[in-house]
Amino acid sequence: MPCPDEAKKQALESLGTMRYGKDGYISVNDSQPVVLMHPIKKELVSKNLAQFTDPAGNHLFVDIVNACNHEGGGFIDYLWSKPGSEKPVPKTSYSAHFTPWTSTS
């Protein structure tokens, strides 16, 4: 069995390959909010995006963390470009804590 850090690395790599629908994907950040994995915008990885705002002024990554703090997670509406485009469009994401990581991180 891999050590916890190696297991997290393997999990992030696996999640980065998963897709759903035509242009759906999974991203992962911690509660700071630092991006741990983003399969499309790799330049965001390891960056604290607490001050990041979308074109509508939403603090997207703070909203993601706040949604996680609700029992069972929550949904976030924001503007973001789809893969292969730079034009921001309305999107909705679901955010939830992965408890084994939040208890050991």
ABEGO torsion letter per residue (X at the ends): XBBAAAAAAAAAAAAAABBBEAABBBBBBBAOBBBABBAABAAABGBBAAABBBAAGBBAAAAAAAAAABBGEBBBBBBBBBBGBABBBBBBBBBBBBAAAAAAX
